[in-house]
Each structure stands twice: as structure tokens, then as C-alpha cells.
Amino acid sequence: MTRIHHIACGLMLACAVLSAQAQDTQGGTTPPQNAQLQKQEIAKGDPARWYKEDATGAEQSRTLRKEIGAALAEATIACKKGPASEREACLRDARATYKHDMDKVPQILAENKH
């Protein structure tokens, strides 16, 4: 049963990655300048930094804040592609999520230490 579970999880993950790649090639939520940088990095292979853990709390905090900021950037682009009538509410929700996530950074870091 465990082996089947692992295979099923792998297949779901692969489908999610393929779906995300298809969205990006069809005008997904990745900003164009970031997409270009991603393509250049992918062509070089995995950067060494991907395999180096954040050793200090400051590094972990910086990475987490960067990820939260990237999520806001993607949400903002998605909002701008949506219907104009829903745009302001969408942007407001994105900013609220950003603020909520940033406020939780210390809590998330504390939980990860245990």
C-alpha cells in the first residue's frame, strides 16, 4: 500500500508541475522578466544554492519573506488578468494575504525549529 501511495503522489506531483509549466507558457502568473531569468537558470542546471540550507534564523527569515513577496507578485499579476470588475477586490485580498503571511513569519520560524 505504501508503494502505491508513493507512486500516486509522484504522479500527482508530476501532473501539477506539467500544469504549472503549461500555464507559464500560455501567459501564466510569472512576470516576464522572472520567466526569462528562470529559463537562463534552468539551462545552466540546478544552482548549488538550492541544495544549501539556510543556516541562520536571519537567512530563513529572508528566504521566507522572499517567497511571500513572490507569491504577492504572482497574485497581483493574476488579479490584473482577471475581470476588471473583480480586480480591486482581488488585489485587496492578495495584499491582505501578504500581510497575514508576513505577520506569521516569526511563528512559522519558531515552529520550524521544533
C-alpha positions as a Markdown table, in Angstrom:
| # | Residue | x | y | z |
|---|---|---|---|---|
| 1 | Met | 0.0 | 0.0 | 0.0 |
| 2 | Thr | 2.8 | 2.4 | 0.8 |
| 3 | Arg | 4.5 | 1.9 | -2.5 |
| 4 | Ile | 1.2 | 2.6 | -4.4 |
| 5 | His | 0.8 | 5.7 | -2.2 |
| 6 | His | 4.2 | 6.9 | -3.2 |
| 7 | Ile | 3.6 | 6.3 | -6.9 |
| 8 | Ala | 0.2 | 8.1 | -6.8 |
| 9 | Cys | 1.8 | 11.1 | -5.0 |
| 10 | Gly | 4.6 | 11.2 | -7.6 |
| 11 | Leu | 2.1 | 11.1 | -10.4 |
| 12 | Met | 0.0 | 13.9 | -8.9 |
| 13 | Leu | 3.1 | 16.0 | -8.4 |
| 14 | Ala | 4.2 | 15.4 | -11.9 |
| 15 | Cys | 0.8 | 16.5 | -13.2 |
| 16 | Ala | 0.9 | 19.6 | -11.1 |
| 17 | Val | 4.3 | 20.5 | -12.4 |
| 18 | Leu | 3.2 | 19.9 | -16.0 |
| 19 | Ser | 0.1 | 22.0 | -15.5 |
| 20 | Ala | 2.1 | 24.9 | -14.0 |
| 21 | Gln | 4.6 | 24.7 | -16.9 |
| 22 | Ala | 1.7 | 24.8 | -19.4 |
| 23 | Gln | 0.2 | 27.9 | -17.6 |
| 24 | Asp | 3.6 | 29.6 | -17.7 |
| 25 | Thr | 4.0 | 29.0 | -21.4 |
| 26 | Gln | 0.5 | 30.3 | -22.0 |
| 27 | Gly | 0.8 | 33.5 | -20.1 |
| 28 | Gly | 0.8 | 32.3 | -16.5 |
| 29 | Thr | 1.4 | 34.4 | -13.5 |
| 30 | Thr | 5.2 | 34.5 | -13.6 |
| 31 | Pro | 6.4 | 38.0 | -14.5 |
| 32 | Pro | 8.1 | 38.1 | -18.0 |
| 33 | Gln | 11.5 | 39.2 | -16.5 |
| 34 | Asn | 11.4 | 36.4 | -14.0 |
| 35 | Ala | 10.4 | 33.8 | -16.6 |
| 36 | Gln | 13.5 | 34.9 | -18.7 |
| 37 | Leu | 15.8 | 34.5 | -15.7 |
| 38 | Gln | 14.2 | 31.2 | -14.9 |
| 39 | Lys | 14.9 | 29.9 | -18.4 |
| 40 | Gln | 18.6 | 31.0 | -18.1 |
| 41 | Glu | 19.0 | 29.3 | -14.8 |
| 42 | Ile | 17.3 | 26.1 | -16.0 |
| 43 | Ala | 19.7 | 26.0 | -18.9 |
| 44 | Lys | 22.7 | 26.0 | -16.5 |
| 45 | Gly | 21.3 | 23.2 | -14.4 |
| 46 | Asp | 20.4 | 23.3 | -10.7 |
| 47 | Pro | 22.2 | 26.1 | -8.8 |
| 48 | Ala | 24.2 | 25.0 | -5.8 |
| 49 | Arg | 22.2 | 27.3 | -3.6 |
| 50 | Trp | 19.2 | 25.0 | -4.0 |
| 51 | Tyr | 21.0 | 22.4 | -2.0 |
| 52 | Lys | 22.3 | 24.6 | 0.7 |
| 53 | Glu | 20.1 | 25.0 | 3.7 |
| 54 | Asp | 19.6 | 28.4 | 5.4 |
| 55 | Ala | 21.8 | 28.0 | 8.4 |
| 56 | Thr | 20.7 | 31.0 | 10.5 |
| 57 | Gly | 17.4 | 32.4 | 11.6 |
| 58 | Ala | 18.1 | 35.6 | 9.5 |
| 59 | Glu | 18.7 | 33.5 | 6.4 |
| 60 | Gln | 15.5 | 31.5 | 7.0 |
| 61 | Ser | 13.5 | 34.7 | 7.6 |
| 62 | Arg | 14.9 | 36.3 | 4.4 |
| 63 | Thr | 14.0 | 33.3 | 2.3 |
| 64 | Leu | 10.5 | 33.0 | 3.8 |
| 65 | Arg | 9.9 | 36.8 | 3.2 |
| 66 | Lys | 11.2 | 36.5 | -0.3 |
| 67 | Glu | 8.8 | 33.6 | -1.0 |
| 68 | Ile | 5.9 | 35.5 | 0.4 |
| 69 | Gly | 6.8 | 38.5 | -1.7 |
| 70 | Ala | 7.0 | 36.3 | -4.8 |
| 71 | Ala | 3.5 | 34.9 | -4.0 |
| 72 | Leu | 2.2 | 38.5 | -3.8 |
| 73 | Ala | 3.8 | 39.3 | -7.2 |
| 74 | Glu | 2.1 | 36.3 | -8.8 |
| 75 | Ala | -1.2 | 37.0 | -7.2 |
| 76 | Thr | -1.1 | 40.6 | -8.4 |
| 77 | Ile | -0.4 | 39.5 | -12.0 |
| 78 | Ala | -3.3 | 37.0 | -11.8 |
| 79 | Cys | -5.6 | 39.7 | -10.4 |
| 80 | Lys | -4.7 | 42.1 | -13.3 |
| 81 | Lys | -5.5 | 39.4 | -15.8 |
| 82 | Gly | -8.9 | 38.8 | -14.3 |
| 83 | Pro | -12.2 | 40.7 | -14.9 |
| 84 | Ala | -11.9 | 44.5 | -14.3 |
| 85 | Ser | -15.0 | 44.3 | -12.0 |
| 86 | Glu | -13.2 | 41.9 | -9.6 |
| 87 | Arg | -9.7 | 43.4 | -9.8 |
| 88 | Glu | -9.8 | 45.7 | -6.8 |
| 89 | Ala | -11.2 | 43.1 | -4.5 |
| 90 | Cys | -8.7 | 40.5 | -5.8 |
| 91 | Leu | -5.8 | 42.9 | -5.2 |
| 92 | Arg | -7.1 | 43.7 | -1.7 |
| 93 | Asp | -7.3 | 40.0 | -0.9 |
| 94 | Ala | -3.8 | 39.5 | -2.2 |
| 95 | Arg | -2.4 | 42.3 | -0.1 |
| 96 | Ala | -4.3 | 41.0 | 3.0 |
| 97 | Thr | -2.9 | 37.5 | 2.4 |
| 98 | Tyr | 0.6 | 39.0 | 2.1 |
| 99 | Lys | 0.2 | 41.0 | 5.3 |
| 100 | His | -1.2 | 37.9 | 7.2 |
| 101 | Asp | 1.7 | 35.8 | 5.9 |
| 102 | Met | 4.3 | 38.4 | 6.8 |
| 103 | Asp | 2.8 | 38.8 | 10.3 |
| 104 | Lys | 3.2 | 35.0 | 10.8 |
| 105 | Val | 6.9 | 34.8 | 9.8 |
| 106 | Pro | 8.1 | 34.7 | 13.4 |
| 107 | Gln | 5.6 | 32.0 | 14.3 |
| 108 | Ile | 6.5 | 29.9 | 11.2 |
| 109 | Leu | 10.2 | 30.2 | 12.0 |
| 110 | Ala | 9.6 | 29.2 | 15.6 |
| 111 | Glu | 7.5 | 26.2 | 14.6 |
| 112 | Asn | 10.2 | 25.0 | 12.1 |
| 113 | Lys | 12.8 | 25.0 | 14.9 |
| 114 | His | 10.9 | 22.3 | 16.8 |
